[in-house]
Amino acid sequence: EHLKLYTQWNDDGLPTHRKHPESGEEEEIPKSALKKLTKERNAQKSKHDKWLKKQQQA
């Protein structure tokens, strides 16, 4: 799904460019969208780190 929407990613693996839904042209994603994606990634990383720690204790 994301591979079709986004066209370029930064070194952290976050998308930086997307295809415009109407024109199909490549455009930079808004800073607000990048901030939201960063927040979602950080939350997922935190959950994953907690899960790994729990698995190592078992």
Secondary structure, 3 states (H helix, E strand, C coil): CHHHHEEEECCCCCEEEEECCCCCCEEECCHHHHHHHHHHHHHHHHHHHHHHHHHHHC
